[in-house]
């Protein structure tokens, strides 16, 4: 991973923490590039479980939006679980 990718991973982690909120945390983020495609795997701690977000895009910057969208979905799911219980 080059310096720009390291900074992107750090920023992604910080932004994920803000989106996830209380009770959810970023455990690890892995960035890789294979065959001119960027790939990210973010391991999260969600309500005592480990959840994984994976995304693939043409470049590293293209990974940001799908990861944030999936993190927001996880936050909503965790909030629903706390309020209502299993669906």
N, C-alpha and C positions, 0 to 999 in steps of 0.2 A: 504494500500500500504506500503510495507517495504522500507527500505533505498535504496536498490539497484534499486527498481522500480522507486522511486522518482528521483534518479540520472539519470536513463534511460529516464524518461519523460522530465527532464530538458535538457538533451543532444539532445533528439529528437526535442524538441522545438527550440533549437539553430540551429540545422542542417536544420530544416524546414524553418526557417527564411532566411538562406543562399540560399536554393533552390528556395524559392518563390520570392525573390528579391523585388524591389520597387513596391508599390501599392497593395501588398498582405501581410497579417500578420496572425500570429497564435493568436487566441483568447483564446483557452482552449484545454487541452489534458487530457483525462480520460483513465486510464489503469484499467483493471479488469481481474480477473481470475475466470473462471467457468468451472467445470468439467475437470480440467487439461488442459484447453485451455486458452490462453491469448487473450485479446481483447483490441483494442485501438480505441478511437474516438477522432479525432482532428477537432475542429471547427476553420475554417479559415475565414478571411475577405478578399474577392476577389472582387475588383472593386465595393465596396459598398454593396456587397451581402455576406451573410453567407453561406459558403459551408462546407460540412462535409466529412471527409475521415474516413472510418472505415476499419479495418483489423482484421483478426483472424489468430492465428498461434499456434503451439504446445507450444511455450515458448515466453517470452517477446522479446528476441533478434530476433526471427523470424518475428516480426512485423515491423522491421526497413525498410527493402527493399520495401515491398508493399506500405508503407506510402510514402516513398521518390519518388517512381515511380509515384504514383498518384499526388503528389505535383508538380512534373515536368510537368505532363500532364496539370494540372490546370494553371501553369505558361505559358505554350505554348498557351493554349486556351485564356487566358487573353491578351497575346501579340497579337494574331491573331485578337481578337475582337477590340483592340485599332487601329490596322493598317488597317484592311479590313472592319470590321463591322460584323453583324450576317451572319452566313453561311447559 
